[in-house]
Amino acid sequence: MKKLVMLFAFVLISQIGMAQTGDAMKGEVIKFLEVSGMKGQVDGIKGQLLAAVADDKKADFTKEFDSSVNNLIDKSTKVIGKYYTLEQFKGSMKDIETTRQLNLPEIENGQQFNDELGKVNEEFSLELQGIMEKYVSQE
């Protein structure tokens, strides 16, 4: 389960590689997550974890899980906005419904971009591990 969650985080961060901060960019990131099917994957992971949470803790788990995912999207969007413009991202979204992939232009600082997203991913993974330890029953 832990590997599945970490895989999700890696895929999410890798595929979001997009554009600019702000409400417009965040809206585009969320649109990408929905169209690409990643939102469904997140919901599936949440459902699997929720099944292992005691009934009296499900509301708290859901609140923390959703907050963690929202933080991931916010932090990723900020990093993406340092390297891509909203126009570049929107242009890359044109074929998303058929390909389910985002094809962004190459950038000069590609390694730095990947490193920053990797750090966001690590933070998310650690936060999610803490939530799982707090709420998911090991029985």
C-alpha positions as CSV (number, residue, x, y, z in Angstrom):
1,M,0.0,0.0,0.0
2,K,2.8,2.4,0.9
3,K,4.5,1.7,-2.5
4,L,1.2,2.4,-4.3
5,V,0.8,5.7,-2.5
6,M,4.4,6.7,-3.3
7,L,3.9,5.6,-6.9
8,F,0.8,7.8,-7.1
9,A,2.7,10.8,-5.8
10,F,5.6,10.3,-8.2
11,V,3.2,9.9,-11.2
12,L,1.2,13.0,-10.1
13,I,4.3,15.2,-9.7
14,S,5.9,13.9,-12.9
15,Q,2.8,14.4,-15.1
16,I,1.9,17.8,-13.7
17,G,5.1,19.4,-15.0
18,M,3.3,22.5,-16.3
19,A,3.1,26.3,-15.8
20,Q,2.3,29.3,-13.8
21,T,1.0,29.9,-10.2
22,G,-2.4,31.4,-9.4
23,D,-6.0,30.4,-9.6
24,A,-5.9,30.0,-13.4
25,M,-3.0,27.6,-13.3
26,K,-4.3,25.7,-10.4
27,G,-7.6,25.3,-12.3
28,E,-5.7,24.0,-15.3
29,V,-3.7,21.5,-13.1
30,I,-7.0,20.3,-11.6
31,K,-8.5,20.0,-15.0
32,F,-5.5,17.9,-16.1
33,L,-5.9,15.6,-13.1
34,E,-9.5,15.0,-13.9
35,V,-9.1,14.5,-17.7
36,S,-6.0,12.3,-17.3
37,G,-7.8,10.0,-14.8
38,M,-5.4,10.8,-12.0
39,K,-8.2,12.2,-9.8
40,G,-9.8,8.8,-10.1
41,Q,-6.6,7.2,-9.0
42,V,-6.4,9.5,-6.0
43,D,-10.0,8.7,-5.1
44,G,-9.2,5.0,-5.5
45,I,-6.2,5.2,-3.1
46,K,-8.2,7.2,-0.7
47,G,-11.0,4.6,-0.8
48,Q,-8.6,1.8,-0.2
49,L,-7.0,3.5,2.8
50,L,-10.4,4.6,4.1
51,A,-11.5,1.0,4.3
52,A,-8.7,0.4,6.8
53,V,-9.7,3.4,9.0
54,A,-12.0,2.9,12.1
55,D,-15.4,4.4,11.5
56,D,-15.0,7.0,14.2
57,K,-11.9,8.3,12.6
58,K,-13.0,8.4,8.9
59,A,-14.0,12.0,8.9
60,D,-10.7,13.2,10.4
61,F,-8.8,10.9,8.0
62,T,-10.7,12.3,5.0
63,K,-10.0,15.9,6.1
64,E,-6.3,15.3,6.5
65,F,-5.9,13.3,3.3
66,D,-7.8,15.9,1.2
67,S,-5.7,18.7,2.8
68,S,-2.5,16.8,2.0
69,V,-3.5,16.3,-1.6
70,N,-4.5,20.0,-1.9
71,N,-1.1,21.0,-0.5
72,L,0.6,18.8,-3.0
73,I,-1.3,20.5,-5.9
74,D,-0.6,24.0,-4.5
75,K,3.1,23.4,-4.0
76,S,3.5,21.6,-7.4
77,T,1.6,24.5,-9.1
78,K,4.1,27.0,-7.6
79,V,7.1,25.0,-8.8
80,I,5.6,24.6,-12.2
81,G,4.9,28.3,-12.5
82,K,8.6,29.1,-12.0
83,Y,9.4,27.2,-15.2
84,Y,6.3,27.3,-17.5
85,T,3.7,30.0,-18.5
86,L,0.0,29.5,-18.4
87,E,0.0,29.7,-22.2
88,Q,2.6,26.9,-22.5
89,F,0.5,24.7,-20.2
90,K,-2.8,25.4,-22.0
91,G,-1.1,24.7,-25.3
92,S,0.2,21.4,-24.0
93,M,-3.4,20.5,-22.8
94,K,-4.9,20.4,-26.3
95,D,-4.5,16.7,-26.9
96,I,-4.9,15.6,-23.3
97,E,-8.3,14.0,-23.8
98,T,-7.0,11.5,-26.4
99,T,-3.4,11.0,-25.2
100,R,-3.9,11.2,-21.4
101,Q,-0.4,12.7,-21.4
102,L,0.9,16.3,-21.0
103,N,3.6,17.2,-23.5
104,L,5.5,20.2,-22.2
105,P,8.2,22.0,-24.1
106,E,11.8,21.2,-23.1
107,I,13.3,23.7,-20.6
108,E,16.8,24.8,-19.9
109,N,16.6,24.1,-16.2
110,G,14.9,20.7,-16.6
111,Q,17.0,19.0,-13.8
112,Q,16.4,21.8,-11.4
113,F,12.6,21.6,-12.2
114,N,12.6,17.8,-11.6
115,D,14.6,18.3,-8.3
116,E,12.1,20.8,-7.0
117,L,9.2,18.6,-7.9
118,G,11.0,15.7,-6.3
119,K,11.3,17.6,-3.1
120,V,7.6,18.4,-3.1
121,N,6.9,14.7,-3.7
122,E,9.1,13.7,-0.8
123,E,7.3,16.1,1.5
124,F,3.9,14.7,0.3
125,S,5.1,11.1,0.8
126,L,6.2,11.8,4.4
127,E,3.0,13.7,5.2
128,L,0.9,10.8,3.8
129,Q,2.9,8.2,5.7
130,G,2.2,10.2,8.9
131,I,-1.5,10.2,8.1
132,M,-1.5,6.5,7.4
133,E,0.3,5.7,10.6
134,K,-2.2,7.9,12.5
135,Y,-5.4,6.5,11.1
136,V,-4.9,3.2,9.1
137,S,-5.3,0.1,11.2
138,Q,-2.5,-2.5,10.9
139,E,-4.8,-5.4,11.8
